[in-house]
């Protein structure tokens, strides 16, 4: 594999770097990311900046309103954004339902939803998991019964990230409970203001509110809001999950996290009073993670190179998902070990914008526990790592 970039790609990197230098506001670059990204007001400002530049949808084709960039250009953009501390945009519209709509939606659905997704004026959440139906998603029980030109939806979704901030939700619902589980599911787009929808918060181990339960009680949804054919929603769901997992390796973000750990090691102390930068155990642990990260990066680049040639991503996405989340969690665990007892200090009110009390401990410790706690879910969401190993066992090893 040729690792050196072509001259035109190097020129593109310089263009991206210059744009970020000139256009990324300092308050946004310095904002502490909590969960997926920074706070909604800051994120909407950055979303709008990228939208006005025409760079808000790197993975979308030009015909759908995206950049039309090559896979290599998308990778370069992600790397430079991570290095500049540019926040990640909310993925539910741009990376998940948007591609489903422009690929499988009709003209009316595209006209209604694509502009708001691109501009950032409309925020989405994902209605997939249910109590008892997470990794075994095909067992979902939220039901949609046809009543003329509407569906009447009843059921519950859980672990719904940012449902409390979303304008719309894309949902998998059961429209036929007599056929095989995967064959009786439909894909609906639902306005969160529709009567009968109740959102209840779930506070996770990081002490913060990202997650929710969403209840549907006789919620009437126009049949016109269904993507594609009735009972064929599993096809669209698999397409969406493939898009979700291809970027889940998180190599640029993990490289940035490793750099931050090296900076932390310059000031934090080991038990014997030495700097962590001089502690052989800490340095060996970090080096081991960085070796795995380098291997992951090469694997990611190799898959990107194949994608550039037109090869579709298959079980390779499972490899990226497993290794990427393992590296991410290892870095977060080591960061907790680096700051020691300061991990116990709660910064919940500061992180959620309700207080400005002085930090207990070093500045770099403000989000370490929150990132660690939120990151525990990385090996679960997007299809648990156990399920991904089953996919590899079946598709690669023939087990």
N, C-alpha and C positions, 0 to 999 in steps of 0.2 A: 504494500500500500504506500502511495506517495503522500508523505505527511506535509511536505512544503506546500504552502498556498500559492496559487497562481497570482501573477502580478495584479490582475483585476480584482482578485479577492483581497489582497493586501491594501489596494486603493480603497476598496469598500470598507475595510476595517478602519482606515484613517478617517473616512467620511463619518462613520458611526461615532467614533471617538470624539471627533470635533463637534458633532451635533450634541452629544451628551454633555460635553464641557460647556457649551454655550446655552443649552436649553433646560438642563436638569436643575431645578431650583435647589438651593442649599438646604432649605428646611425639609424638603422631601428626601433628599439624599441622606440627611442626617437623622431622619425619623426612624424610630425603632420599629422594625417589623414584628408584628405579633400574629401568629398563625400564618395564614396565607400571605398577608401583605401588611401594609401600613393602614392607618385609619381611612375610612371611606372618603371624607372630604379631600384629604391629600391625594388619595389614589385617583379620584375623579379628575382632579386638576392635571395629574400626569397623563392619565388616559386621554384627556382632551388635547394635550400638547402633542402626543404621538398621533392622534387622529388628524390633527391639522397638518402634521408633517406627512401624513399618508403612510405611517409606519405602524399603525396600531394592530394590524393583523398579518404578521410576518409569514404565517403558514397558509394564508388564503390565496387562491388564484386571483389574478387581476380582475377577471370577469365578475367575481363575487364582491369586489371592493377591497381586496387584499393587495399585498405588495408584489406578489408573483415572484418572490425571491427564490433562489435555489436553496437546497437543503444546506449547503455550505454557508451561504449568506445568513440563513436563519441561525445557524450555530454561532457564527461570528457575532451576530447581534446579541444573542443571549450571553455570550462571554463578556462582551464589552459592557452590557447593562449590569452584570454582576460585579464587574470590577469598579464601575462607577457608583455602585450602591443604588442604582435605579430600582424602584420597587417592582415586583412582579404584578402584572395586571390580573384582575380576577378572572379565573379560567372558565367559569361556567358558561358564559356567553361566547367568548372568542375561541376557546379551545374545544368546547364540547358541543353545545346545542347549535352554535352557528354553522359549523361544517355539516351537521345533519340537515339543517334547514336548506342551505344552498345546494346540497347534494340530492336530497329526497323531497324537499318541500315543493309545493306548487307556487305559481307566480304570485298569488295573493299573499301567501305566507311569507315569501321572500320580501315582498314589498312592505309588509306590515312589520317584520321583525329585524331584518338585516340592518337597516339604517340605525336603529336604536342600539343594537349590539355594537356596531362600529363606533358610534359616537360616544358610547358609555352612558347615554341617558337612561337606558333600561338595563337593570341588573337582574340576573337569573340565579336560580339555585337548582339543585339536582334532586329529583324525587325518585330514587332507586331503592335504597335499603329500607327494610321493614323489620319490626320485631320478629325474629325467626327466619328472616330472608335477607341475608347479607351476602356472603360468598355464594350461597345457594340461591342466587337471585331469581331463578326461574320458578321458585316456590312462592313468589309474592302473591298476596291475597287482596290487595286493594282492588275493588271491583268497579267497573264502569258498565252500566246497563243502558242500552240504547232506548231513548224515548223520543221518537220523531227525529228532529234535527239536533237533538242534544244527547249527551251522555249524562247520567246521574252517577256521580262518583262517591263511593263510601270506602273508608279505610284509614290507614295510618302509615306515614313514612317516619323514619327515625335517622338520627345522625345527619340531619339535613343542614349542611354548612351554610351559614349566612342567610337562612330563610327569613330571619327577622329584618333583613335589609333588602330583600329581593322584591322586584316588581312582578316577576313571572317565575313559574316553576315548570320544568319539563319532567313529565312523569311516565313511568311504566305502570300500566293498569291492566287488570285481567278482564278481557271482553268475551272470553269463552273458557268455561271451566270444565268442558267435556272432552277437549282434545288433549294432546300431550302438552305439558307445562309450557314449553318454549313456543308452541304454536298458538296459544290463546292470549297473547299479550299485545297490547297496542300502545302507541307512543303519543301522548297528549301534551299540548302546550296549554297551561292554565294560568290565568291572571290571578295573582295572589290577593286581589281585592274582591274576588268572587265570594258572595255570601256562603257561609258554611265551612270556611277554612279557618282553623285555629292553629296558631304557632305558639309553642311553649318552649322556653329555653332549657338547654342542658348545659350545665357548667362542667367542663372537663377537668382532667387532672392538673392542667396548667393554671387552674383557678379562673379561667376566662370564659367568656360566652362567645363561642363560634358556632356551636351546634344547637340543633333544635329537634323537637318532635313536631310533625305537621299532621293535623287531623282533618279529614274530609267527611263532612256530614251532609248528605244530599246536595253535593256541589254540582251545579248544572254547567256543563262545558259544551260549547257548540261542537258538533261533529266536524265543522270546518277547521277546528283546531287540532285535528288528528293529522299526524305526519304519515303520509303514505297509506298503505292498505290496512284495513282492520285485521287484527290478529297477526300482523307481520312485524310488530314492534321489536321483536327480539333481533331481527336483522339490523335495524337501525341502532339498537342498543349496543350490539357488538361493534359496529362501525365507530360509535362514539367512544367506547372503551379503548379501542385500538389507538385513536387519536390521543386519549388521555394518557396512555401508558408510554407512548413514544417519547414524551418529554419528561418522564418521571424519574429518569436517571439523575437529573439535577447536578450534572458534573460542574458547570460554572459556579453554582451556589456552594457546592462542597469545597471546591478549590478556594473560594473566598473564605469559607469557614476555617479551613486549615491555615490560611494566612493569618486570620484573626487569632487563632490559637497560638501561633508562634509569637505574635505580639503580646498576648496575655502572659506567655511563659517568660517574657523579659522582666515582668514585675511581680508575678505571683511566686510564692515560696513553697518549697516542699517541707516535709515534716522536720528535716534537719536544718532548716533555715536557709538552704541554698535556693537560688532561683530555679524555677522549673526548667529554664533554658539550659541549666547546668546539671539537671537531674537525669541520670542515664535511663532510669525506668520510664519516666514521662516521655523522654525523647525517643526511646525505642518504641513505645506504644504509638506515638504520633507518626513515626516513620513507617511503621507497619500499616497504619491506615492510609498514609499517603501512597505507599506502594500499591495497595488495593485500588485507590482512587486513580492512579496512573493507568493501571490495567483496565479499569472501567472506562476511562477516557478513550483508550485505544479501541476497546470493543465498541464504544459508542460511535467513534469516527469510522470504524470499519462498516458498521451498519448504515451510517449516513452515506458512505461512499457507494454502497450497494443501492441505497434508495435513490441516489443521484442518477444511477444507471436505469432506474425504472423498476427495480425490484421492490415489491411490496413488503412491508414489515409484518412478519408473522410471529412465530414463537420467540424470535429475538427480543421482542418487547418484554417478554416475561423475564429474560435474562437481565435486561436493563433495570427492570422494576425491582427484582430481588437484590442485585448487587448495589444499585443506587441507594435504596433505602437502608441497607445494612451499613454502608459507608456513612450516610447521613446520621444514623443513630449512633454509630461509634464516635463520630466527631462531637455530637451533642453530649454523650456520656463523658467523654474526656474533658469537655468544657466544664461540666458540673464538678468533676474531680479537681479541676484546676483551681476553682474558687472556693472549694471546701464548704465551710460552715455558712458562708455568705449565700449559699443556695437556699438556705432556710428562710431568708428574709422575703416577705411578700411585697411585691410591687404592683399588686393588682390595681389599686386605685390610680396609680400613675399611668399604667399601661392602658387603662380604659378611660383616661382623661377626666377622672373625678377628683384628683388630688395632685399636689405638687410638693409633698413632703420630701425632705432630703433623702437621698439614697442611703441605704444601709450597706456599706461595702463599696467596692470600686464601680466606676461608671460602666465598665464593660460587663458587670454582673447583672445589669438591670433586666435583660431579657433571657439570660442563660437558662433559668429554670422553665420559663414559659416556652422557650424553643424546645427544651428537652421534653417537657410534658406533651406539647403538641406533636412532637416528632415521634412519640410512641405509636401514633396512629398510622404513620407512613407505611409500615409494613402490613397494614390492614386495608386502608382505603385503596380504591383503584383495583380491587381484586387482591385478596390477602396473599402473602408470600407462599403460604402452604398450598393455596390453589394454583399459584404460578408454577410451583414445583411439580404439581400433578400434571399441569399442561405440558411441561417439558418432558416428564416421564412418559407421557402418552405419545406426544408428537415426535420426540427425538429418539427416545430409547425404545419405543414400541411396547411399553409395559401396560 
